[in-house]
Each structure stands twice: as structure tokens, then as C-alpha cells.
Amino acid sequence: MLPKKLQIKVEERSAINAMRKLKSSPGLIDFSSNDYLGFSSSSIIFNNTTQLLKDKNHQINGATGSRLLSGNYSLYQEVESKIAEIHKVESALIFNSGYDANIGFFSAIPQRGDVIFYDESIHASIRDGISMSNAKSYKFKHNDIQDLQNVVDRIKDSSNLNKDESQEIYVITESVFSMDGDSPDLVKLSNYCTEIGAHFIVDEAHALGVFGLGLIQQLSLEDKVFARLVTFGKGLGCHGAAFLVATDLKEYLVNFARSFIYTTALPPHSVGTIISAYDELITSEKSENLQENIRLFKSEIINKKLEAYFVASDSAIQSCIIAGNDRVINISLKLKENGFDVKPILSPTVKLGQERLRFCLHSYNTEEEILSLIHLLSTLLK
């Protein structure tokens, strides 16, 4: 029997039509997954990984332990070195997932007396990691550098910010936000971090693959960033994540990031798939195909006069704001009845009144699918 306090929470969530359920959508046209380039079903990546594991004699099913025990097989070092080279950093450290990486990093790096400033729309994994640290943290308005400056100035006036030589300041954002699909001005943010002596940390989970190797490299900001997170379960279609950092910071994480230390390592097939996916990303035209579909989707939104519903975004995530859990669920079901898999995002996942349909575009969506989807959406909204 579920404890009474838990039952009350379930009933409250049911009352606002916000209960999460495990579902599958077989046979529908995919406008919901994070598999932006279709790499999860790539036979090229699968076959290359199989051959790689044979060549490296890694034909085993599991890692056998954590990397600090028995799970640090040679392929890990090879893949981390190649990832670091590709992303133009000193080192890379692979975690089992983006959630594990953010929990491990933010619970271990900021120390008591340090100060964290983070975008209010930052991912839940970063918030959870921050909550596990001993540093003080303050949020600033979404993608609003002026508000960040105001918050920093306010904290300066009311505390000892920048007066303690041992104090470190961290500023955290995402290059592409998962719910809105929008991006901050990374150049201005990086310059401001330099100005105030802050460590700049960027989560690139939804940028890798969508914008080539990520927006930080596209903007040549590698040397301005203290740490970058790249995840492999989205644009690369496989599993895992890595922090791109300096060598001494990698060594620190190996010693103090608990989500890295106390978990069984990824199996060889997962690690091999990561590098095969990178090889495919660098040589294929899938990113360019995706960009063409993004442009088509956005132009059709304009043609149907739907701009007012959508959050401005140049990424694969296009969010259509439809206030109210009931209404957005009903429209999602109508789309599903017509063969389109588009997920509703409900409160409390997003703020009340900011419920939305979250359209995820892919390199493999056809022009006909995109045009039909927008036409149907226009009919349902109007």
C-alpha cells in the first residue's frame, strides 16, 4: 500500500492531468525523439562498432566493475583521447549519462564559500548537482545577460563576492535549451565571465550533432570555457556523456565525482559506439540535412502565420506554447490520430501557462511530413 503522503501527491498530480506514464509510439512519424540525425538506427555505426570491438578484442558484454576497479579497459583511454582531440581540449572524461555527469560535476567542483550563477531554465540534472554542493547559488532570468549582471552586482553589494581570494565564481548555461530550443549569446556571456573572473560552464547536450561539434566550437570559444558537457544519447544516437576539461580538472573529477567513482563503467559496445558515431558525424551530411529541415519548418510556421505560438529557435527543438495541460494533451492526441508523434510538455515540467508541444526535428523527416504536420497544426490551433 502506498504511504498516505505519497498517495496525496499522486492524487494532486492526477487532478491537474499531469501524471507521467510510460508509453511507446510504434508506427508514428517521429517528431518527438532526441535522435536528431537518426544515428540510433544507423547500420553503418552498428557495423563499424562491431568490427572495432573485434579488432580490439573487446567482445564482452559488460565492464565488470567501476573504472577505478576493473572496468577501465583500454578502449576507454583511446576514445577519451579521440574525443578530446575532436573537441580541441586537453582531456575528456566519459560518464554513464548526462545526468550522471552533471550530478558528479556540480556536486564535486563548487566548494563551500564559492558562488554559482545559473540560468533559470537550466536542466534538472544541473539543478540537482548544484543542490548537492556546499556553494551558494543564484539564478538569473533565462538568456538574460543584463539580469545576470544585476544579480552579480546585487550579491557583490550584500556579501563578500570577489573579496575572498579563495572564492571561485561559476556561471552555468546551456548552448541549446531542451524545452525552448533557444540559445544564449555565448560570446557575450563568455566575455562577461572573463570580466568578473568566473568559470564558464556550458551544457551542449542538444547542440552536438545539430550544430556540428557544438556551438562552442562553431563560435571558437573553446579557450573561454572552463568545462563543456557533451552527451551521446541525442545527436549521436547512442549512450553516455563526457565532460571536456583541462587535464588537472579531469584528475580531480576521477577522485571526487561520486557518480563516476561509485558506478559500473559502460560496456565496451557503448564506448565503441560513441567513437563510431563521431566518425559518422564528421563524414556524413546528416547535420546539413537537419539544418535544411529546420529552415523548412520555420518558413512554414511563417507561411501559416503561427509565429506567435512558437519560441524563437534555430535548433532542432521547436516549441509551440499552448497553455493548459488539457488543451495541449488534446491537440497532441489529434496529431497522433493523424500519424504524428509529438509530445505534450506539461506543467509542472514547465511553468504553469507555458505548456507546449515540443517538436523535435530530424535529418530523416521528409518535406511532405513537415508540410503536412504544420498544416494540421494550423487547423487544430485555429
C-alpha positions in Angstrom: 0.0 0.0 0.0 1.4 3.4 -1.0 2.1 5.6 2.1 -0.6 8.3 2.5 1.7 11.2 1.9 2.7 9.7 -1.4 -0.8 8.9 -2.4 -1.8 12.6 -1.8 1.0 13.7 -4.2 -0.2 11.3 -6.8 -3.8 12.5 -6.4 -2.8 16.1 -6.7 -0.9 15.4 -9.9 -3.8 13.4 -11.4 -6.1 16.3 -10.6 -4.2 18.6 -12.9 -3.9 16.0 -15.7 -0.1 15.9 -15.3 0.6 12.2 -14.4 3.6 10.8 -16.3 3.2 7.4 -17.8 5.5 5.0 -19.7 4.3 4.8 -23.3 5.6 3.8 -26.7 4.6 5.2 -30.2 5.3 2.4 -32.7 4.5 3.2 -36.4 4.1 7.0 -35.9 6.2 9.7 -37.7 8.9 10.8 -35.3 8.7 14.4 -34.2 9.4 13.7 -30.6 12.7 11.8 -30.1 16.2 13.3 -29.5 17.6 11.1 -32.2 18.2 14.2 -34.4 20.4 12.6 -37.0 18.9 9.1 -37.0 22.1 7.6 -35.7 20.4 5.3 -33.3 19.3 3.1 -36.2 22.4 3.5 -38.4 23.6 0.2 -39.7 26.9 1.9 -40.6 27.6 2.8 -37.0 26.4 -0.6 -35.7 28.6 -2.5 -38.2 31.6 -0.2 -37.6 31.3 -0.7 -33.9 31.1 -4.5 -34.2 34.2 -4.5 -36.3 36.0 -2.2 -33.9 35.3 -4.5 -30.9 36.5 -7.5 -32.9 39.7 -5.7 -33.9 40.3 -4.6 -30.3 39.4 -8.0 -28.8 36.6 -6.4 -26.7 33.9 -9.0 -27.4 32.5 -9.0 -23.9 29.1 -7.9 -22.6 30.0 -5.8 -19.5 32.7 -3.7 -18.0 32.9 -5.9 -14.8 33.2 -3.0 -12.4 33.7 0.7 -11.9 36.6 2.3 -13.8 38.6 2.6 -10.6 38.3 -1.1 -10.0 38.2 -3.5 -13.1 36.2 -1.5 -15.7 38.9 0.8 -17.1 39.6 -1.3 -20.3 42.0 0.2 -22.9 39.2 1.3 -25.3 38.2 4.0 -22.7 41.5 5.8 -23.0 41.5 5.6 -26.7 38.0 7.0 -27.1 38.5 9.8 -24.5 41.8 10.8 -26.2 40.0 11.0 -29.6 37.0 12.9 -28.2 39.4 15.4 -26.6 41.2 15.8 -30.0 38.0 16.2 -31.9 36.7 18.9 -29.5 40.1 20.7 -29.2 40.5 20.3 -25.4 43.2 18.7 -23.2 41.0 15.9 -21.8 37.6 14.2 -21.9 36.1 12.1 -19.1 33.2 9.8 -20.0 30.3 9.3 -17.7 27.4 6.8 -18.0 24.9 9.6 -18.8 24.4 13.3 -19.0 22.5 13.1 -15.7 25.4 11.3 -14.0 27.9 13.7 -15.4 26.1 16.8 -14.2 25.4 15.3 -10.8 29.0 14.3 -10.4 30.5 17.6 -11.7 28.4 20.1 -9.8 28.3 18.2 -6.5 32.1 17.9 -6.6 33.5 21.1 -8.1 31.9 24.2 -6.4 33.1 24.3 -2.8 31.8 25.9 0.4 32.3 29.7 0.0 32.1 29.6 -3.8 29.2 31.2 -5.7 27.2 29.7 -8.6 25.0 31.7 -11.1 22.8 29.7 -13.3 20.1 30.3 -16.0 16.7 29.7 -14.5 15.8 27.3 -17.3 18.9 25.1 -16.7 18.4 21.3 -16.9 17.1 19.4 -13.8 20.4 17.4 -13.6 22.4 20.6 -13.1 20.0 21.8 -10.5 20.2 18.5 -8.7 24.0 18.6 -8.8 24.1 22.2 -7.5 21.8 21.3 -4.7 24.3 18.6 -3.6 27.2 21.1 -3.4 28.1 23.4 -0.5 28.3 26.5 -2.7 25.7 29.3 -2.7 23.7 29.5 -5.9 21.6 32.2 -7.5 19.5 32.0 -10.7 19.2 34.7 -13.4 16.5 35.2 -15.9 16.5 33.0 -19.0 19.2 34.0 -21.5 19.3 37.5 -19.9 22.9 38.7 -19.5 21.7 42.0 -18.1 19.8 40.2 -15.3 22.9 38.1 -14.7 24.9 41.3 -14.2 22.2 42.7 -11.9 22.2 39.6 -9.8 26.1 39.6 -9.6 26.1 43.3 -8.6 23.4 42.7 -6.0 25.3 39.8 -4.5 28.5 41.9 -4.5 26.8 44.7 -2.6 25.3 42.3 0.0 28.2 39.9 0.5 31.9 39.4 0.2 31.7 38.4 -3.5 35.2 38.7 -5.1 36.6 39.9 -1.7 37.9 36.4 -0.7 40.8 35.4 -2.8 40.0 31.7 -2.4 36.4 32.2 -3.6 35.5 30.8 -7.0 32.6 32.0 -9.2 30.8 29.7 -11.7 28.4 30.8 -14.4 26.3 28.0 -15.9 24.2 27.8 -19.1 23.2 25.6 -22.0 24.1 26.2 -25.6 20.7 24.9 -26.6 17.9 24.7 -24.0 15.9 21.5 -24.0 12.5 22.9 -23.5 12.6 26.1 -25.6 15.3 25.1 -28.2 16.8 28.6 -27.9 20.4 29.7 -27.2 22.1 32.4 -25.1 24.6 34.9 -26.5 27.6 32.7 -25.8 30.1 35.3 -26.9 28.8 38.0 -24.6 28.4 35.5 -21.7 32.0 34.3 -22.1 33.3 37.8 -22.2 31.4 38.7 -19.1 32.7 35.7 -17.3 36.3 36.8 -18.2 35.5 40.3 -17.0 34.3 39.1 -13.5 36.8 36.2 -13.2 34.1 33.5 -13.4 34.5 29.9 -14.6 32.1 29.5 -17.6 30.4 26.1 -17.9 28.3 25.1 -20.9 26.0 22.1 -21.4 26.0 21.2 -25.1 23.7 18.2 -24.9 21.2 19.4 -27.5 23.9 21.1 -29.7 26.2 18.2 -30.5 25.2 16.9 -34.0 22.6 19.6 -34.5 25.3 22.3 -34.9 28.2 20.0 -35.9 30.5 19.6 -33.0 28.6 22.1 -30.9 28.1 25.8 -30.7 31.2 26.4 -28.6 33.5 25.1 -31.4 31.3 26.8 -34.0 32.0 30.1 -32.3 35.7 29.3 -31.5 35.1 29.7 -27.7 37.0 26.6 -26.6 39.6 28.6 -24.6 36.8 30.6 -22.9 35.1 27.7 -21.3 36.1 26.0 -18.0 34.1 22.9 -18.8 31.7 21.6 -21.5 29.3 18.7 -21.3 28.5 16.7 -24.5 26.0 13.9 -24.3 25.8 11.0 -26.7 22.1 9.9 -26.4 20.8 12.7 -28.6 22.7 13.8 -31.7 25.0 10.8 -31.7 22.2 8.3 -31.1 23.9 6.1 -28.5 24.6 6.4 -24.8 26.8 8.2 -22.3 28.3 11.7 -21.9 31.6 13.4 -21.4 33.0 16.5 -19.7 35.5 18.3 -21.9 38.0 19.8 -19.4 41.7 20.5 -18.7 43.8 17.5 -17.6 44.1 18.6 -13.9 40.3 19.0 -13.7 39.8 15.5 -15.2 42.1 14.2 -12.5 40.1 15.9 -9.8 36.8 14.5 -11.1 38.2 11.0 -11.2 39.0 11.4 -7.5 35.9 13.3 -6.3 32.9 12.9 -8.6 30.9 10.3 -6.8 28.6 9.4 -9.8 31.8 8.5 -11.7 33.5 6.7 -8.8 30.7 4.5 -7.5 29.1 3.1 -10.6 29.8 0.2 -13.0 31.5 1.5 -16.2 29.8 1.5 -19.6 30.2 -1.8 -21.5 32.7 -1.9 -24.4 29.9 -1.8 -27.0 28.6 1.5 -25.6 32.1 3.1 -25.7 32.9 1.7 -29.1 29.6 3.1 -30.5 30.5 6.6 -29.2 33.6 6.8 -31.4 31.8 5.2 -34.4 29.1 7.8 -34.1 31.7 10.6 -34.0 33.3 9.2 -37.2 29.9 9.2 -38.9 29.1 12.7 -37.7 32.3 14.1 -39.1 32.0 12.4 -42.5 28.2 12.4 -43.2 25.9 15.2 -44.4 23.2 14.4 -41.8 23.8 17.7 -39.9 23.3 19.7 -43.1 20.1 17.7 -43.9 18.8 18.5 -40.4 19.6 22.2 -40.9 17.6 22.2 -44.1 14.6 20.7 -42.3 14.8 23.3 -39.5 14.7 26.1 -42.2 11.7 24.4 -43.9 9.8 24.0 -40.6 10.4 27.6 -39.6 9.5 29.0 -43.0 6.2 27.0 -43.0 5.4 28.4 -39.5 5.7 31.9 -41.0 3.6 30.8 -44.1 0.8 29.6 -41.8 1.1 32.7 -39.5 1.9 30.7 -36.4 4.9 32.6 -35.2 3.1 33.9 -32.2 2.7 30.4 -30.8 6.4 29.4 -31.2 9.5 30.2 -29.1 12.2 31.6 -31.4 14.7 28.8 -32.1 17.3 27.9 -34.7 17.7 24.4 -33.3 16.1 21.1 -33.8 13.7 21.8 -30.9 10.7 23.9 -31.9 8.3 24.6 -29.0 4.7 25.6 -29.6 3.2 27.2 -26.5 -0.4 26.0 -25.8 -1.5 27.0 -22.3 -3.2 24.3 -20.2 -2.5 20.7 -19.7 -5.9 19.5 -21.0 -5.7 21.6 -24.3 -2.1 20.6 -25.2 -2.8 16.9 -24.5 -5.9 17.1 -26.7 -4.0 18.6 -29.6 -1.2 16.1 -29.2 -3.8 13.3 -29.4 -5.2 14.7 -32.6 -1.8 14.8 -34.1 -1.3 11.2 -33.0 -4.5 10.1 -34.6 -3.1 11.5 -37.9 0.1 9.6 -37.5 2.4 12.2 -35.9 4.3 11.5 -32.7 4.6 14.9 -31.0 4.8 15.0 -27.2 3.0 17.5 -25.0 5.1 19.0 -22.2 3.0 19.7 -19.2 3.3 21.7 -16.0 5.0 21.2 -13.6 7.7 20.1 -16.0 7.3 23.7 -17.4 5.8 26.7 -15.7 2.0 26.9 -15.5 0.7 28.6 -18.6 3.9 27.6 -20.6 2.6 24.1 -21.5 3.6 23.2 -25.0 4.0 20.8 -27.9 7.7 20.1 -28.3 8.5 19.4 -31.9 11.9 17.6 -32.4 13.1 17.8 -36.0 15.4 15.2 -37.6 17.6 14.8 -40.6 15.2 11.9 -41.8 11.9 13.8 -41.6 10.7 14.4 -45.2 9.5 17.6 -46.7 6.0 16.1 -47.1 5.9 15.1 -43.4 6.9 18.6 -42.3 4.4 20.4 -44.5 1.5 18.0 -43.6 2.3 18.4 -39.9 2.3 22.2 -39.9 -0.9 22.3 -42.0 -2.6 20.0 -39.5 -1.3 22.0 -36.5 -2.6 25.2 -38.1 -6.0 23.7 -38.5 -6.1 22.5 -34.9 -4.9 25.8 -33.4 -7.3 28.0 -35.4 
